Amino acid sequence: MDSEPQLVIVGAGPAGLAAARAAALQGIQKILVIDRDDAPGGLPRFCNHPGFGLGYAAWPYRGPGFVRRLMRDLAGTNVAVECSTTLISVREGPAIEIVGPRLGNRTLRPRALVLATGIRESNRGNLMIPGARPEQGILTTGQLQQLVARKVALPDHIRRLAVVGTEHVAFSALITARHGGLRVSHMIGEEASIRSVAPARWMARAFGADLILGARLREIIARNDHVTAIRCETAKGLIDLTCDGVVLTGGWIPEIAALSGSGIAVDPKTRGPVIDQAMRTSLPGIFAAGNMLRSVESSGWAAIEGYRAGNLAARFIQGRLEPRQSAACLTAGDGIDYVVPQRWDPALTTDRGIPAFKPSVRVSRDIGRAQLCLSRDGVMAWIGSARRFRPYRRIQLDLESIMNGREGDWQLSVKPR
């Protein structure tokens, strides 16, 4: 771009592309989206199976199809997408340092910035898994998806995989392996029930994968630099499961390396930026959306958040939104793993052109019959209906109605019945 963009969006996944569309529809003229990958789309572009975009779109696209839909939405807008371009640092201003083949190494000073850098899966080093260290055969789901999507063949000796994890993405790995001509022989998880939806069990069975729950990966075994098995700890003792490769799923980590030293507040629970319901971070003019905010949500959910962030960033540029986020806290109490947003502005109202804010709330453990409670200064202000709560399952909550303009610091907790 020959002049400074009004808005820079970092990340060309569902959240970033939806943010660009929303800002363009609000009349922002110079919008730059950057992404370090070689093409826009984020993780969905490598996932050739249905289930993407629900909530934001009317039906579940295949991953690449949802990306095409998001890119079609930008046709005819003043949005420039620069791939192979990396965010190096963020500073108050906002000011960002970037580097890429077309734009070079430069500092941009847009009127507003939307961070939508997404997440990555934990690798073997993050998970501190002991055992042999062969050069090939130990992958994350994302790596497997990229290899299959780019038609990069794995070595001939890798034909049977063990998938470690039972989240949605673990079953995505199951489908991807089949597309790549590979077989998943085992799926293991430490929990007593799968973290994905119950019907996913049938998928594992239909694909010929032996699902083993209550099993913890203790060691990777190899011979002659080839994976031969994984050793798992179960209630009945150690067992060895024969395989040629291992796929590590989940363990999501927000991509916030470039925020180091920026001054943007990070929530130790989510490991993502602290935001309020206007998607504002702790630095004026900097907004955040999508899966960098907390453990993984769906692509449709991320796109909805991005669309909201793009709308509100546009309003900030136009002088219709205060620059600083609210100081009022919304904290996770007993039984709650995390809550997003972590700040709440009781004076903030948005019009019908902006999607209603949907909070992300997860419990920290499996809880039987219990109630969700919202309190202020130790006084109960709202109690939900009794229900069962399970970790890794989204909690539906209409915070805008519950808070109803009330001021002060709030705590969300679970009260067993």
C-alpha positions in Angstrom: 0.0 0.0 0.0 1.3 3.4 -0.9 -0.1 5.2 2.1 -0.9 4.2 5.7 -4.0 2.0 6.0 -6.7 3.2 8.3 -7.2 -0.3 9.7 -4.8 -3.2 9.8 -6.0 -6.8 10.6 -3.5 -9.4 11.6 -4.6 -12.9 10.5 -6.5 -13.9 7.4 -8.5 -16.7 9.0 -12.3 -16.6 9.5 -12.1 -13.9 12.2 -9.7 -11.6 10.3 -11.6 -11.9 6.9 -15.0 -11.3 8.6 -13.5 -8.3 10.4 -12.3 -6.9 7.1 -15.8 -7.3 5.5 -17.5 -5.6 8.4 -15.2 -2.6 8.4 -15.5 -2.2 4.7 -19.3 -2.2 4.9 -19.0 0.6 7.6 -17.1 2.7 5.0 -13.5 2.3 6.1 -11.6 2.9 2.9 -8.1 1.6 3.4 -8.0 -1.9 5.1 -4.9 -4.1 5.1 -5.1 -7.8 6.1 -1.8 -9.5 6.7 -1.1 -13.2 7.3 2.2 -15.1 7.6 0.9 -18.1 5.6 1.1 -18.3 1.8 -2.7 -17.9 1.2 -5.6 -16.6 3.2 -8.1 -18.9 5.1 -6.3 -20.0 8.2 -6.8 -23.6 9.5 -10.1 -24.2 7.5 -8.3 -24.2 4.2 -6.6 -27.5 5.1 -9.8 -29.2 6.4 -11.7 -30.7 3.5 -14.7 -31.9 5.5 -18.1 -30.3 6.4 -18.7 -28.4 9.6 -17.3 -24.9 9.0 -19.0 -21.6 9.3 -22.1 -22.5 11.2 -23.7 -19.5 12.9 -22.0 -17.1 10.6 -23.1 -18.9 7.5 -26.5 -20.6 6.8 -25.0 -24.1 6.4 -21.8 -26.0 7.2 -19.3 -25.6 4.5 -16.2 -27.7 3.9 -13.2 -25.8 5.2 -11.9 -24.6 1.8 -15.5 -23.8 0.8 -15.9 -21.5 3.8 -12.7 -19.8 2.9 -14.0 -19.2 -0.6 -17.2 -17.7 0.8 -15.2 -15.4 3.1 -13.1 -14.2 0.2 -16.1 -13.7 -2.1 -17.5 -11.4 0.6 -14.5 -9.1 0.1 -15.0 -8.8 -3.7 -15.4 -5.1 -4.7 -14.1 -3.8 -1.3 -11.1 -1.7 -0.5 -9.4 -4.6 1.3 -5.8 -5.6 0.5 -4.7 -9.1 1.7 -0.9 -9.5 2.0 0.2 -13.1 2.7 3.7 -14.3 3.6 3.8 -11.2 5.8 4.6 -11.5 9.5 3.8 -9.4 12.5 7.0 -8.8 14.5 5.8 -6.5 17.2 2.9 -4.3 18.5 3.2 -1.0 20.3 0.9 1.6 21.8 -0.3 4.0 19.2 -1.2 1.6 17.6 2.0 0.9 15.8 3.1 -2.4 14.3 6.3 -3.7 12.8 5.8 -6.2 9.9 8.0 -7.9 7.3 7.0 -9.5 4.0 8.2 -9.9 0.4 6.1 -7.1 -1.0 5.8 -4.7 1.9 9.4 -5.2 3.2 10.3 -4.5 6.8 8.3 -1.4 7.9 6.4 0.1 10.7 2.7 0.9 10.1 0.6 3.3 12.2 -3.0 2.7 11.4 -5.9 4.3 13.1 -7.0 0.9 14.5 -5.7 -2.6 14.7 -7.6 -5.9 14.9 -5.6 -8.9 16.2 -7.0 -12.2 14.8 -3.9 -14.4 14.9 -5.7 -17.6 16.0 -4.1 -20.6 17.8 -1.8 -23.5 17.3 -1.7 -27.0 18.8 0.7 -28.1 21.4 3.6 -30.1 19.9 5.6 -32.8 21.6 7.9 -30.3 23.2 5.0 -28.3 24.7 3.5 -31.5 26.1 6.9 -32.8 27.4 6.3 -36.4 26.1 9.3 -38.6 26.7 10.6 -41.5 24.7 12.3 -42.0 21.3 12.7 -39.1 18.9 12.5 -40.3 15.3 12.9 -37.7 12.6 9.5 -38.5 11.1 6.1 -39.8 12.3 5.2 -37.4 15.1 2.7 -34.7 14.0 0.1 -32.3 15.2 -3.3 -32.3 13.5 -2.5 -29.1 11.7 0.7 -30.6 10.3 -1.2 -33.7 9.1 -3.9 -31.5 7.5 -1.3 -29.4 5.7 0.6 -32.4 4.4 -2.6 -34.0 3.0 -4.0 -30.8 1.6 -0.7 -30.0 -0.1 -0.4 -33.6 -1.4 2.9 -34.2 0.4 3.4 -37.9 0.8 4.5 -39.4 4.1 7.2 -42.0 4.0 6.0 -45.5 2.9 6.6 -47.0 6.4 4.0 -44.7 7.9 0.5 -46.2 7.4 -1.1 -46.7 10.8 -1.5 -43.7 13.1 -2.4 -43.3 16.8 -4.3 -40.2 17.6 -3.8 -38.7 21.0 -6.9 -36.7 22.0 -10.7 -36.9 21.7 -11.6 -33.3 20.9 -13.4 -32.3 17.7 -10.0 -31.8 16.1 -9.0 -35.4 16.9 -11.9 -36.6 14.8 -10.9 -34.2 12.1 -7.5 -35.9 12.1 -9.4 -39.2 11.7 -11.0 -37.9 8.5 -7.9 -36.2 7.2 -5.8 -39.4 7.7 -8.4 -41.3 5.6 -8.2 -38.7 2.8 -4.4 -39.2 2.9 -4.6 -43.0 2.5 -3.7 -43.6 6.1 -5.5 -45.6 8.8 -6.0 -44.6 12.4 -5.6 -47.7 14.5 -6.1 -46.1 17.9 -7.5 -43.0 19.5 -6.7 -42.4 23.2 -7.8 -39.9 25.8 -7.2 -39.3 29.5 -10.8 -38.5 30.2 -13.6 -40.9 31.0 -15.7 -39.7 28.0 -14.8 -38.1 24.7 -14.5 -34.3 24.6 -16.2 -34.1 21.2 -19.9 -34.8 20.7 -21.2 -38.3 21.6 -21.9 -39.5 17.9 -18.2 -39.0 17.2 -17.7 -42.4 18.9 -19.6 -44.0 16.0 -17.3 -42.3 13.6 -14.2 -43.8 15.3 -15.8 -47.2 15.2 -16.9 -46.8 11.5 -13.3 -45.8 10.6 -11.9 -48.9 12.4 -10.2 -46.9 15.2 -10.0 -48.5 18.6 -11.1 -45.8 21.1 -9.4 -46.1 24.5 -10.4 -43.7 27.3 -8.7 -43.3 30.6 -5.4 -43.7 28.9 -2.4 -41.3 29.3 0.4 -41.2 26.8 3.6 -42.0 28.7 6.2 -42.7 26.0 6.8 -42.9 22.3 8.6 -46.1 21.2 10.7 -46.4 18.1 13.2 -48.7 16.4 15.6 -47.8 13.6 14.3 -44.2 13.7 10.7 -45.4 13.0 7.8 -45.1 15.4 6.7 -48.6 16.4 4.3 -48.0 19.3 3.1 -45.7 22.0 3.1 -46.7 25.7 0.0 -45.7 27.7 -0.9 -45.7 31.3 -4.3 -47.1 32.1 -6.2 -48.2 35.2 -5.1 -51.7 34.4 -1.4 -50.7 34.0 0.9 -49.9 31.1 -0.1 -51.0 27.6 1.8 -50.7 24.3 -0.3 -49.8 21.2 1.3 -50.6 17.8 1.5 -47.8 15.3 3.7 -46.2 12.7 3.0 -42.6 13.6 1.5 -40.4 16.3 -0.9 -37.4 15.9 -1.1 -35.0 18.9 -4.3 -33.1 18.9 -5.6 -30.1 20.8 -3.7 -28.4 23.7 -4.4 -25.1 22.0 -2.0 -22.2 22.5 -3.1 -18.6 21.4 -0.6 -17.0 18.9 0.5 -14.0 21.0 4.3 -14.1 20.6 4.3 -10.7 18.8 2.4 -9.2 21.8 5.5 -9.6 24.1 6.5 -6.2 25.4 3.4 -4.5 23.9 1.7 -3.7 27.1 -1.5 -5.6 26.1 -2.9 -7.4 29.1 -3.0 -11.2 28.8 -5.4 -13.4 30.8 -3.3 -16.2 32.5 -6.3 -18.5 32.3 -7.0 -18.2 28.5 -3.4 -17.1 27.6 -5.0 -14.6 25.2 -5.6 -10.9 25.3 -8.0 -9.5 27.9 -11.0 -7.9 26.1 -14.3 -6.2 27.0 -17.5 -6.8 25.1 -16.5 -4.2 22.5 -13.5 -6.4 21.6 -11.2 -3.7 22.9 -7.8 -4.8 24.4 -6.1 -2.9 27.2 -4.4 -0.6 24.6 -6.5 2.1 22.9 -7.3 1.4 19.3 -6.3 -2.3 19.4 -9.1 -4.9 19.2 -8.9 -8.7 19.3 -11.2 -11.5 18.1 -11.3 -15.2 17.2 -9.5 -18.1 18.7 -6.5 -16.1 20.0 -8.9 -15.1 22.8 -9.2 -18.6 24.4 -9.3 -22.3 23.7 -10.7 -23.2 20.4 -14.2 -22.2 19.3 -15.7 -23.0 15.9 -14.8 -21.2 12.7 -18.3 -19.7 12.6 -18.0 -18.4 16.1 -14.6 -16.9 15.3 -16.1 -15.2 12.2 -18.9 -13.8 14.2 -16.4 -12.3 16.7 -14.3 -11.0 13.9 -17.3 -9.3 12.3 -18.1 -7.7 15.6 -14.5 -6.5 16.0 -14.4 -5.1 12.5 -17.6 -3.1 13.1 -16.4 -1.7 16.4 -13.0 -0.9 15.1 -14.7 1.1 12.3 -16.8 2.9 14.9 -13.6 3.8 16.8 -12.0 5.1 13.6 -15.1 7.2 13.0 -15.0 8.6 16.5 -18.1 6.8 17.6 -16.5 4.5 20.2 -14.5 5.3 23.3 -10.8 4.2 22.9 -10.3 2.6 26.3 -11.9 -0.6 27.6 -13.9 -0.7 30.8 -12.2 -1.1 34.1 -15.0 -3.3 35.5 -13.9 -6.9 35.8 -15.7 -10.1 35.0 -13.8 -12.9 36.7 -14.0 -16.7 36.7 -15.0 -18.0 40.2 -15.5 -21.5 41.6 -15.8 -24.2 38.9 -15.2 -21.8 36.0 -12.1 -22.4 33.9 -12.3 -19.1 32.1 -14.7 -16.4 30.9 -14.4 -14.1 27.9 -14.8 -11.1 28.0 -12.8 -10.3 31.2 -14.1 -6.7 31.3 -17.6 -5.4 31.0 -18.7 -1.8 30.1 -22.2 -1.2 31.5 -22.6 1.9 29.3 -21.9 0.2 26.0 -24.8 -0.4 23.7 -24.5 -1.5 20.1 -27.1 -1.2 17.3 -28.7 -3.9 15.3 -25.9 -3.8 12.7 -23.5 -5.5 15.0 -24.0 -9.1 16.1 -24.9 -9.5 19.8 -21.9 -10.4 21.9 -21.7 -14.1 22.8 -19.4 -14.9 25.8 -17.1 -17.9 25.9 -17.4 -19.7 29.2 -16.1 -23.1 30.2 -16.2 -25.0 33.4 -13.0 -26.5 34.8 -14.3 -30.0 35.6 -17.3 -32.3 35.2 -20.0 -31.0 37.5 -23.3 -32.7 38.2 -26.5 -30.9 38.7 -25.5 -27.3 39.4 -26.4 -23.6 38.7 -24.4 -20.9 37.0 -24.3 -17.8 39.3 -23.3 -14.2 38.8 -22.4 -12.2 41.9 -21.2 -8.7 42.7 -19.2 -7.9 45.9 -20.3 -11.3 47.2 -24.0 -10.6 46.6 -25.8 -12.9 44.3 -27.4 -11.0 41.4 -28.4 -13.8 39.1 -28.8 -17.6 39.2 -29.4 -19.8 36.2 -31.4 -23.0 36.0 -30.0 -26.3 37.3 -28.2 -28.4 34.8 -25.1 -30.6 34.2 -21.8 -28.9 33.2 -19.0 -30.6 31.3 -15.6 -29.2 30.5 -14.9 -28.4 26.8 -18.6 -27.7 26.2 -19.7 -24.2 25.5 -22.1 -22.6 28.0 -24.9 -20.6 26.5 -25.2 -17.3 28.4 -26.9 -14.0 27.5 -24.6 -11.6 29.5 -26.1 -8.5 27.9 -29.5 -9.2 29.3 -28.2 -10.4 32.7 -25.8 -7.5 33.3 -28.5 -5.0 32.0 -26.3 -1.9 32.5 -25.2 -2.7 36.0 -21.9 -1.3 37.2 -19.2 -2.9 39.3 -17.0 -5.9 39.3 -18.6 -9.3 38.7 -17.8 -12.9 39.3 -19.2 -15.9 37.4 -19.2 -19.3 39.3 -20.9 -22.6 39.5 -23.0 -23.6 42.5 -23.7 -27.3 43.0 -27.2 -28.2 43.9 
